[in-house]
């Protein structure tokens, strides 16, 4: 049985889209007609659609679903499997429950592959743009060990914790970013439009203007003359930097410099360490060999120097060196992570110690981000206030001097 995506008119003349399962394209169209739909288009979702005349649905190759959707889908599937539902019924329930069309298409394709006799991991491999390699590795190990439900529980916790950390860091800087943008817009508007019109009145008086006013007038005239070129230069610099950072060696040097920045480097090191430790913990705890787990964990590390250090540590572990000693040699990972891994290796509880290390790093990153944003917000507001105050003084000082001359 295959899955087909359809577009049709319903009984009220509205265009609707959805997914239907059938043995072939003709049967799918027949089911839709019996349901009262006027079919406009039908395309196969499944990789193994039996109808060779049907163009394969291209979602699986070129599109993605969001991390939040993947996390929710994983948790729902885990809950249904934990309740004792067979895999095919669990996938069917998710297809009916999911509101996002993209998620329904993925689930329908996976279910069609499962019904064709493939394993869950094999079915998910057809959607490599949706399911990361670590996701597939965990599902594969769960099916091989016969503990799919247990592994899916860990996988759901893992996806949710990663998403929570990303949202915590991202949302923490939304307000400072908005304040910075508004401040720049306000100051630019004052300097380009307000200051010239107000201060221009005093130029006709031919009096000597205060130094602050002259400086503000010069800045205003400069911005009026170059703002299009300045905007173009900023845009070109952004695109140029993006193009340069595509070169791995330049990106490596840039990431290394970021790690050396006092506050930012500490936060980046904590985020990447938490990702690496949580990934290693769930992989090792699910029975994945350590060398394979290290290779998969390196893929989730965004900082290139730390990723290379993890890859080099993997080579040393292959030669017989302990993981804690291999990571300590790079000097890029927090000492507490190294000590916890060493304790886990000696006690045989490496997955538990890695989980503790990941939790500790996530707490540290959360506390650090909260402290940084709590300090950054008043600094931005104070800076904006000072700049606006200088602009106001530059406008008022000539007025005050003229009043004094009149008196």
C-alpha positions as CSV (number, residue, x, y, z in Angstrom):
1,X,0.0,0.0,0.0
2,X,1.3,3.5,-0.9
3,X,0.5,7.0,0.2
4,X,-0.8,9.6,-2.3
5,X,-1.0,13.4,-1.9
6,X,-4.1,14.9,-3.5
7,X,-5.6,18.2,-4.3
8,X,-9.4,18.3,-5.0
9,X,-12.6,20.2,-4.7
10,X,-14.9,19.2,-1.8
11,X,-18.7,19.3,-1.8
12,X,-18.7,23.0,-1.2
13,X,-16.4,23.9,-4.0
14,X,-13.4,24.6,-1.8
15,X,-9.9,23.4,-2.7
16,X,-8.6,20.9,-0.2
17,X,-5.4,19.0,0.1
18,X,-4.5,15.8,2.0
19,X,-3.1,12.3,2.0
20,X,-4.8,9.1,1.1
21,X,-3.5,5.5,1.2
22,X,-4.3,3.0,-1.6
23,X,-2.7,0.2,-3.5
24,X,-2.3,2.3,-6.6
25,X,-3.2,5.6,-8.2
26,X,-6.5,4.4,-9.7
27,X,-7.7,3.1,-6.3
28,X,-6.7,6.4,-4.6
29,X,-8.7,8.5,-7.1
30,X,-11.7,6.1,-6.7
31,X,-11.6,6.5,-2.9
32,X,-11.6,10.3,-3.3
33,X,-14.5,10.2,-5.7
34,X,-16.5,8.0,-3.4
35,X,-15.8,10.5,-0.6
36,X,-17.4,13.3,-2.7
37,X,-14.3,15.0,-3.9
38,X,-13.5,16.2,-7.5
39,X,-9.9,15.3,-8.0
40,X,-7.6,17.9,-9.4
41,X,-4.2,16.2,-8.9
42,X,-2.8,13.1,-7.2
43,X,0.9,12.3,-6.7
44,X,2.6,9.4,-4.9
45,X,4.5,10.2,-1.7
46,X,6.0,6.8,-1.1
47,X,9.4,5.9,-2.5
48,X,8.0,2.6,-3.6
49,X,4.8,3.7,-5.2
50,X,3.6,0.8,-7.4
51,X,2.3,3.0,-10.2
52,X,5.3,3.7,-12.5
53,X,3.4,6.4,-14.4
54,X,3.1,8.6,-11.3
55,X,5.6,11.3,-10.7
56,X,7.2,10.8,-7.2
57,X,6.4,13.4,-4.7
58,X,9.5,15.5,-4.3
59,X,9.0,16.5,-0.6
60,X,11.4,13.9,0.7
61,X,14.4,15.3,-1.3
62,X,14.0,19.1,-1.1
63,X,12.0,20.2,2.0
64,X,12.2,20.1,5.7
65,X,10.1,20.3,8.8
66,X,10.9,22.5,11.7
67,X,12.8,21.3,14.8
68,X,9.7,22.0,16.9
69,X,7.5,19.8,14.6
70,X,10.1,17.0,14.7
71,X,10.2,17.2,18.5
72,X,6.5,17.1,18.8
73,X,6.1,14.3,16.3
74,X,8.8,12.2,18.1
75,X,7.1,12.8,21.5
76,X,3.7,11.8,20.1
77,X,5.0,8.7,18.4
78,X,6.8,7.7,21.6
79,X,3.7,8.1,23.7
80,X,1.6,6.0,21.3
81,X,4.3,3.2,21.2
82,X,4.6,3.3,24.9
83,X,0.9,2.8,25.2
84,X,1.2,-0.5,23.3
85,X,0.0,0.5,19.9
86,X,1.6,-1.2,16.9
87,X,3.9,1.0,14.8
88,X,1.5,1.0,11.8
89,X,-1.4,2.1,14.0
90,X,0.7,4.7,15.8
91,X,1.7,6.3,12.5
92,X,-1.9,6.3,11.3
93,X,-3.0,8.1,14.4
94,X,-0.3,10.7,14.0
95,X,-1.3,11.3,10.4
96,X,-4.9,12.0,11.5
97,X,-3.8,14.2,14.4
98,X,-1.1,16.3,12.7
99,X,-2.2,19.7,11.6
100,X,0.8,20.5,9.5
101,X,0.5,19.2,5.9
102,X,4.3,18.7,5.6
103,X,4.3,16.5,8.7
104,X,1.4,14.4,7.4
105,X,3.2,13.8,4.1
106,X,6.3,12.6,5.9
107,X,4.4,10.3,8.2
108,X,2.3,8.9,5.3
109,X,5.5,8.2,3.4
110,X,7.1,6.5,6.4
111,X,4.0,4.5,7.1
112,X,3.8,3.3,3.4
113,X,7.4,2.1,3.7
114,X,6.7,0.3,6.9
115,X,3.7,-1.4,5.3
116,X,6.0,-2.5,2.4
117,X,8.0,-4.4,4.9
118,X,10.8,-2.0,5.8
119,X,12.0,-1.2,9.3
120,X,11.2,2.2,10.8
121,X,14.8,3.3,10.4
122,X,14.9,2.2,6.8
123,X,11.7,4.0,6.1
124,X,12.9,7.2,7.7
125,X,16.1,7.1,5.7
126,X,14.0,8.0,2.6
127,X,13.5,11.5,4.3
128,X,17.1,12.3,5.1
129,X,16.3,16.1,5.0
130,X,13.8,15.6,7.8
131,X,15.5,13.0,10.1
132,X,19.1,13.7,11.1
133,X,21.7,10.9,11.0
134,X,21.8,10.8,14.8
135,X,18.0,10.3,14.8
136,X,18.3,7.4,12.4
137,X,21.2,5.9,14.3
138,X,19.2,5.8,17.5
139,X,16.1,4.3,15.9
140,X,18.3,1.7,14.1
141,X,20.0,0.7,17.4
142,X,16.6,0.6,19.2
143,X,15.2,-1.8,16.6
144,X,18.3,-3.9,16.6
145,X,18.3,-4.3,20.4
146,X,14.5,-4.8,20.6
147,X,14.1,-1.7,22.9
148,X,12.6,0.7,20.4
149,X,10.2,2.2,22.9
150,X,13.0,2.9,25.4
151,X,15.2,4.5,22.8
152,X,12.3,6.6,21.5
153,X,11.7,7.9,25.0
154,X,15.4,9.0,25.2
155,X,15.2,10.4,21.6
156,X,12.1,12.5,22.5
157,X,13.8,13.9,25.6
158,X,16.9,14.6,23.5
159,X,15.1,16.5,20.8
160,X,13.1,18.5,23.3
161,X,16.1,19.4,25.4
162,X,18.0,20.6,22.3
163,X,15.1,22.7,21.1
164,X,14.7,24.2,24.6
165,X,18.3,25.2,24.7
166,X,18.1,26.8,21.2
167,X,15.0,28.7,22.1
168,X,16.4,29.8,25.5
169,X,19.5,31.3,23.8
170,X,17.6,32.7,20.8
171,X,14.8,34.3,22.8
172,X,17.2,35.8,25.3
173,X,18.7,38.1,22.6
174,X,15.4,39.0,20.8
175,X,14.8,42.0,23.1
176,X,18.3,43.4,23.0
177,X,18.2,43.0,19.2
178,X,14.9,44.9,18.9
179,X,16.2,47.7,21.2
180,X,19.4,48.0,19.2
181,X,17.5,48.2,15.9
182,X,15.0,50.8,17.2
183,X,17.9,52.9,18.7
184,X,19.8,52.9,15.5
185,X,16.6,53.8,13.5
186,X,15.7,56.7,15.9
187,X,19.2,58.1,16.1
188,X,19.6,57.9,12.3
189,X,16.2,59.6,11.8
190,X,17.2,62.4,14.2
191,X,20.6,63.0,12.6
192,X,19.4,62.8,8.9
193,X,16.1,64.6,9.1
194,X,15.5,66.4,12.4
195,X,18.9,68.0,13.2
196,X,19.4,69.6,9.7
197,X,16.0,71.3,9.8
198,X,16.2,72.6,13.3
199,X,19.9,73.6,13.4
200,X,19.8,75.1,9.9
201,X,17.8,78.0,11.4
202,X,20.8,79.0,13.5
203,X,23.1,79.2,10.6
204,X,21.4,82.2,9.2
205,X,22.1,84.1,12.4
206,X,25.8,83.9,11.6
207,X,26.6,83.4,15.3
208,X,29.3,81.1,16.4
209,X,27.6,77.8,17.2
210,X,28.7,75.6,20.2
211,X,31.2,72.9,19.5
212,X,28.7,70.1,20.2
213,X,26.3,71.6,17.7
214,X,28.9,71.9,15.0
215,X,30.0,68.3,15.6
216,X,26.4,67.2,15.3
217,X,25.9,69.2,12.1
218,X,29.0,67.6,10.6
219,X,27.8,64.1,11.6
220,X,24.4,64.9,10.2
221,X,25.8,66.2,6.9
222,X,28.1,63.2,6.6
223,X,25.3,60.7,7.1
224,X,23.1,62.5,4.6
225,X,25.8,62.3,2.0
226,X,27.0,58.7,2.5
227,X,24.0,56.8,4.0
228,X,23.1,55.0,0.7
229,X,26.8,54.0,0.2
230,X,27.0,53.0,3.9
231,X,24.0,50.8,3.6
232,X,25.4,49.3,0.4
233,X,28.8,48.7,2.1
234,X,27.2,47.0,5.1
235,X,25.1,44.7,2.8
236,X,28.2,43.9,0.6
237,X,30.3,43.2,3.7
238,X,27.6,40.8,5.1
239,X,27.4,38.9,1.8
240,X,31.2,38.9,1.5
241,X,31.8,37.6,5.0
242,X,29.2,34.9,4.4
243,X,31.0,33.9,1.2
244,X,34.4,33.9,2.9
245,X,33.2,31.8,5.8
246,X,32.2,29.1,3.4
247,X,35.9,28.3,3.2
248,X,36.6,25.8,6.0
249,X,40.0,27.2,6.9
250,X,38.8,30.8,7.3
251,X,35.7,29.6,9.2
252,X,38.0,27.6,11.5
253,X,40.1,30.7,12.3
254,X,36.9,32.8,12.8
255,X,35.4,30.2,15.2
256,X,38.7,30.0,17.1
257,X,38.7,33.8,17.6
258,X,35.1,33.7,18.8
259,X,36.1,31.1,21.5
260,X,38.8,33.6,22.7
261,X,36.3,36.4,23.2
262,X,35.8,36.6,27.0
263,X,32.0,36.4,27.4
264,X,30.9,35.2,24.0
265,X,33.5,32.4,23.9
266,X,32.3,31.0,27.2
267,X,28.8,30.9,26.0
268,X,29.7,29.2,22.7
269,X,31.8,26.7,24.5
270,X,29.0,25.8,26.9
271,X,26.4,25.5,24.1
272,X,28.5,23.1,22.0
273,X,29.7,21.1,25.0
274,X,26.0,20.6,26.1
275,X,25.1,19.4,22.6
276,X,28.1,17.1,22.4
277,X,27.6,15.6,25.9
278,X,23.8,15.0,25.5
279,X,24.3,13.4,22.1
280,X,27.1,11.1,23.4
281,X,25.0,10.2,26.4
282,X,22.0,9.1,24.5
283,X,24.0,7.2,21.9
284,X,26.2,5.4,24.4
285,X,23.2,4.7,26.6
286,X,21.4,3.2,23.6
287,X,24.2,0.7,22.9
288,X,25.9,2.5,20.0
289,X,29.7,1.9,19.9
290,X,31.7,4.7,21.3
291,X,33.6,5.4,18.1
292,X,30.4,5.6,16.2
293,X,28.9,7.8,18.9
294,X,31.9,10.2,18.7
295,X,31.5,10.5,14.9
296,X,27.8,11.3,15.2
297,X,28.4,13.7,18.1
298,X,30.9,15.6,16.1
299,X,28.2,16.5,13.6
300,X,26.1,18.4,16.1
301,X,29.0,20.6,17.2
302,X,28.7,23.8,15.4
303,X,32.1,25.3,16.4
304,X,34.7,24.0,13.9
305,X,37.7,23.9,16.3
306,X,35.7,22.0,18.9
307,X,34.4,19.6,16.1
308,X,38.0,19.0,14.9
309,X,39.1,18.4,18.5
310,X,36.4,15.8,18.9
311,X,37.3,14.1,15.7
312,X,41.0,14.0,16.8
313,X,39.9,12.6,20.1
314,X,38.0,9.9,18.3
315,X,41.2,8.9,16.5
316,X,43.1,8.7,19.8
317,X,40.3,6.6,21.4
318,X,40.7,4.2,18.4
319,X,44.4,3.9,19.4
320,X,43.5,3.0,23.0
321,X,43.6,6.4,24.7
322,X,40.8,7.1,27.2
323,X,38.2,9.6,26.0
324,X,38.8,12.0,29.0
325,X,42.5,12.2,28.2
326,X,41.9,12.7,24.5
327,X,39.5,15.6,25.1
328,X,41.7,17.1,27.8
329,X,44.6,17.3,25.3
330,X,42.7,19.8,23.1
331,X,42.1,22.3,25.9
332,X,38.8,23.4,24.3
333,X,36.4,21.5,26.5
334,X,35.5,22.5,30.1
335,X,37.5,20.7,32.8
336,X,34.3,19.6,34.5
337,X,33.3,17.7,31.4
338,X,36.7,16.0,31.3
339,X,36.5,15.0,34.9
340,X,32.9,13.6,34.7
341,X,33.9,11.6,31.6
342,X,36.9,10.2,33.4
343,X,34.7,9.3,36.4
344,X,32.2,7.6,34.0
345,X,35.0,5.6,32.3
346,X,36.4,4.3,35.6
347,X,33.0,3.4,37.0
348,X,31.4,2.1,33.8
349,X,28.7,4.7,33.9
350,X,29.8,6.9,31.0
351,X,26.3,7.6,29.7
352,X,25.1,8.8,33.1
353,X,28.1,11.0,33.6
354,X,27.7,12.5,30.1
355,X,24.1,13.2,30.9
356,X,25.1,15.0,34.1
357,X,27.7,17.0,32.2
358,X,25.2,18.0,29.6
359,X,22.7,19.1,32.2
360,X,25.4,21.0,34.1
361,X,26.4,22.8,30.9
362,X,22.8,23.7,30.0
363,X,22.3,25.2,33.4
364,X,25.5,27.2,33.2
365,X,24.6,28.5,29.7
366,X,21.1,29.4,30.9
367,X,22.4,31.3,33.9
368,X,25.1,33.0,31.8
369,X,22.6,34.1,29.2
370,X,20.2,35.4,31.8
371,X,23.1,37.4,33.4
372,X,24.3,38.7,30.1
373,X,20.9,39.9,28.9
374,X,20.1,41.4,32.3
375,X,23.3,43.5,31.9
376,X,23.0,44.2,28.2
377,X,19.4,45.6,28.2
378,X,20.1,48.6,30.6
379,X,23.4,49.3,28.8
380,X,21.6,49.6,25.5
381,X,18.9,51.8,26.9
382,X,21.5,54.0,28.7
383,X,23.6,54.3,25.6
384,X,20.5,55.3,23.5
385,X,19.5,57.8,26.2
386,X,23.0,59.4,26.2
387,X,23.0,59.7,22.4
388,X,19.6,61.3,22.3
389,X,20.6,63.6,25.1
390,X,23.6,64.8,23.1
391,X,21.4,65.5,20.1
392,X,18.9,67.4,22.2
393,X,21.7,69.5,23.8
394,X,23.2,70.2,20.4
395,X,19.8,71.7,19.4
396,X,19.1,73.5,22.7
397,X,22.5,75.1,23.3
398,X,22.3,77.7,20.4
399,X,18.8,78.6,21.7
400,X,20.1,79.1,25.2
401,X,22.9,81.3,23.9
402,X,20.6,83.4,21.8
403,X,18.3,84.0,24.8
404,X,21.3,85.1,26.8
405,X,22.4,87.5,24.1
406,X,18.9,89.0,23.9
407,X,18.9,89.6,27.7
